[in-house]
Amino acid sequence: MTDAGFIPGIYNYCDRWCERCDQRLHCMSFVMGKKIEERGGFHFDREASREGDSIWTRLKEVFESTYDVLQELAHERGMEVEDIYAAENIDKEFLGESYESQVKGVKCNAKVEKTDIIRMCMIYEDLADKYLEKIYESMDDIEKEKKQDLTDEALEVVNWYLDLIQAKMRRALYGYYYQVCSKHIDSGDYNGSAKVALLSIDRSIEGWKVILEYFPAYQREIAHLLIILEQLREDIEEHFPEARAFLRPGFEKIVASF
């Protein structure tokens, strides 16, 4: 198989924090995103204002532009677009079709929305968002040097993972139920998404603990969030017992045993 210089599928199992990722140049999603950015992006707001064009016309143009970027990328690497498709095992999901649309109409679809995991994700997001707003309003109450050190980092971390946990768990649950209902999905894939959610929870818990040190006045609120996150982590590990062991391409390496 032709080597495109990318790590196949790495973008499916990351936390989307590209600026902090040392594998971004090996990620097809990141490289394509930069090329699209260099072209000026898609400008959805501007495109939506064009008169006489339906949403399908505009979407068609987006997909054509994406294909143009793929061609440019393939040309730079001395390859054909088909080689990149083969190397990355690209399917409709990469071009925007999610598990949600794949399982639409399947009875097990409704199970995702009814899971305690998704409900807890939504509760956490709602409460965390409210508490963060209060914390930001009281930032002037702590010393400036502290604001610029660990507190800023911790706040950035919990903000980054705030909605990512639910997004990854939806992907994991849709993949799981789709496999249960139709037997079409590799179990490793949904375990990979669940692992990203677990890592996001781990980092969020550590972030909240740091924030608590500098904002003791919010001990009750932060303790509430920690309880939710710890319970959520426990529920995910119970539902996806193999998630922690999943080796994400590009992030964890297989260690040979003899």
JOKA-V201538 format. One record per residue. RES is the residue in three letters. SS is DSSP state (H for helix, E for strand, L for the rest). PHI is phi in radians with two decimals (* if undefined). Layout:
# JOKA-V201538
res: <RES | RES>
ss: <SS | SS>
phi: <PHI | PHI>
This chain:
# JOKA-V201538
res: <MET | THR | ASP | ALA | GLY | PHE | ILE | PRO | GLY | ILE | TYR | ASN | TYR | CYS | ASP | ARG | TRP | CYS | GLU | ARG | CYS | ASP | GLN | ARG | LEU | HIS | CYS | MET | SER | PHE | VAL | MET | GLY | LYS | LYS | ILE | GLU | GLU | ARG | GLY | GLY | PHE | HIS | PHE | ASP | ARG | GLU | ALA | SER | ARG | GLU | GLY | ASP | SER | ILE | TRP | THR | ARG | LEU | LYS | GLU | VAL | PHE | GLU | SER | THR | TYR | ASP | VAL | LEU | GLN | GLU | LEU | ALA | HIS | GLU | ARG | GLY | MET | GLU | VAL | GLU | ASP | ILE | TYR | ALA | ALA | GLU | ASN | ILE | ASP | LYS | GLU | PHE | LEU | GLY | GLU | SER | TYR | GLU | SER | GLN | VAL | LYS | GLY | VAL | LYS | CYS | ASN | ALA | LYS | VAL | GLU | LYS | THR | ASP | ILE | ILE | ARG | MET | CYS | MET | ILE | TYR | GLU | ASP | LEU | ALA | ASP | LYS | TYR | LEU | GLU | LYS | ILE | TYR | GLU | SER | MET | ASP | ASP | ILE | GLU | LYS | GLU | LYS | LYS | GLN | ASP | LEU | THR | ASP | GLU | ALA | LEU | GLU | VAL | VAL | ASN | TRP | TYR | LEU | ASP | LEU | ILE | GLN | ALA | LYS | MET | ARG | ARG | ALA | LEU | TYR | GLY | TYR | TYR | TYR | GLN | VAL | CYS | SER | LYS | HIS | ILE | ASP | SER | GLY | ASP | TYR | ASN | GLY | SER | ALA | LYS | VAL | ALA | LEU | LEU | SER | ILE | ASP | ARG | SER | ILE | GLU | GLY | TRP | LYS | VAL | ILE | LEU | GLU | TYR | PHE | PRO | ALA | TYR | GLN | ARG | GLU | ILE | ALA | HIS | LEU | LEU | ILE | ILE | LEU | GLU | GLN | LEU | ARG | GLU | ASP | ILE | GLU | GLU | HIS | PHE | PRO | GLU | ALA | ARG | ALA | PHE | LEU | ARG | PRO | GLY | PHE | GLU | LYS | ILE | VAL | ALA | SER | PHE>
ss: <L | L | L | L | L | L | L | L | L | H | H | H | H | L | L | L | L | H | H | H | L | L | L | H | H | H | L | H | H | H | H | H | H | H | H | H | H | H | L | L | L | L | L | H | H | H | H | H | L | L | L | L | L | L | H | H | H | H | H | H | H | H | H | H | H | H | H | H | H | H | H | H | H | H | H | H | L | L | L | L | H | H | H | H | H | H | H | H | L | L | L | L | L | L | L | L | L | L | H | H | H | H | L | L | L | L | L | L | H | H | H | H | H | H | L | H | H | H | H | H | H | H | H | H | H | H | H | H | H | H | H | H | H | H | H | H | H | L | H | H | H | L | L | H | H | H | H | H | H | H | H | H | H | H | H | H | H | H | H | H | L | L | L | H | H | H | H | H | H | H | H | H | H | H | H | H | H | H | H | H | H | H | L | L | L | L | H | H | H | H | H | H | H | H | H | H | H | H | H | H | H | H | H | H | H | H | H | H | H | H | H | H | H | H | L | H | H | H | H | H | H | H | H | H | H | H | H | H | H | H | H | H | H | H | H | H | H | H | H | L | L | L | L | L | L | L | L | L | L | L | L | L | L | L | L | L | L | L>
phi: <* | -1.18 | -1.54 | -1.51 | 1.49 | -1.90 | -1.66 | -0.94 | 1.30 | -1.04 | -1.23 | -1.39 | -2.22 | -1.94 | -1.77 | 1.18 | -1.59 | -1.02 | -1.12 | -1.84 | -1.71 | -1.47 | -1.88 | -1.08 | -1.30 | -1.77 | -1.86 | -1.10 | -1.08 | -1.14 | -1.09 | -1.13 | -1.07 | -1.16 | -1.18 | -1.14 | -1.12 | -1.10 | -1.44 | 1.79 | 1.31 | -1.61 | 0.89 | -1.03 | -1.10 | -1.18 | -1.15 | -1.19 | -1.49 | -1.22 | -1.35 | 1.50 | -1.78 | -1.41 | -1.07 | -1.22 | -1.12 | -1.19 | -1.13 | -1.03 | -1.16 | -1.11 | -1.16 | -1.15 | -1.12 | -1.10 | -1.15 | -1.05 | -1.15 | -1.06 | -1.10 | -1.09 | -1.12 | -1.11 | -1.07 | -1.06 | -1.77 | 1.13 | -2.29 | -1.79 | -0.99 | -1.06 | -1.13 | -1.18 | -0.96 | -1.16 | -1.12 | -1.61 | 0.94 | -1.21 | -2.28 | -1.08 | -1.07 | -1.10 | -1.56 | 2.10 | -1.46 | -1.73 | -1.05 | -0.98 | -1.36 | -1.17 | -1.73 | -1.00 | 1.63 | -1.51 | -1.03 | -1.24 | -0.95 | -1.14 | -1.09 | -1.06 | -1.15 | -1.62 | -1.24 | -1.09 | -1.07 | -1.17 | -1.07 | -1.18 | -1.04 | -1.19 | -1.12 | -1.05 | -1.01 | -1.10 | -1.20 | -1.07 | -1.08 | -1.17 | -1.20 | -1.11 | -1.07 | -1.14 | -1.12 | -1.09 | -1.18 | -1.81 | -1.01 | -1.22 | -1.40 | -1.97 | -1.11 | -1.01 | -1.15 | -1.28 | -1.06 | -1.58 | -1.92 | -1.13 | -1.12 | -1.03 | -1.10 | -1.12 | -1.13 | -1.14 | -1.13 | -1.16 | -1.15 | -1.10 | -1.57 | -0.94 | -1.82 | -1.21 | -1.03 | -1.14 | -1.05 | -1.23 | -1.25 | -1.11 | -1.09 | -1.14 | -1.23 | -1.11 | -1.10 | -1.12 | -1.24 | -1.15 | -1.19 | -1.07 | -1.43 | -2.17 | 1.06 | -1.94 | -1.96 | -1.21 | -1.06 | -1.06 | -1.13 | -1.24 | -1.15 | -1.13 | -1.16 | -1.11 | -1.14 | -1.07 | -1.09 | -1.12 | -1.12 | -1.15 | -1.18 | -0.96 | -1.22 | -1.17 | -1.06 | -1.10 | -1.11 | -1.13 | -1.13 | -1.17 | -1.04 | -1.05 | -1.06 | -1.72 | -2.30 | -1.06 | -1.12 | -1.84 | -1.04 | -1.11 | -1.13 | -1.18 | -1.07 | -1.09 | -1.12 | -1.12 | -1.10 | -1.10 | -1.12 | -1.17 | -1.19 | -1.09 | -1.06 | -1.11 | -1.15 | -1.16 | -1.14 | -1.27 | -1.31 | -2.17 | -1.09 | -1.73 | -1.11 | -1.07 | -1.44 | -1.11 | -1.71 | -1.33 | -1.02 | 1.62 | -1.93 | -2.23 | -1.84 | -1.35 | -1.73 | -1.20 | -2.07 | -2.16>
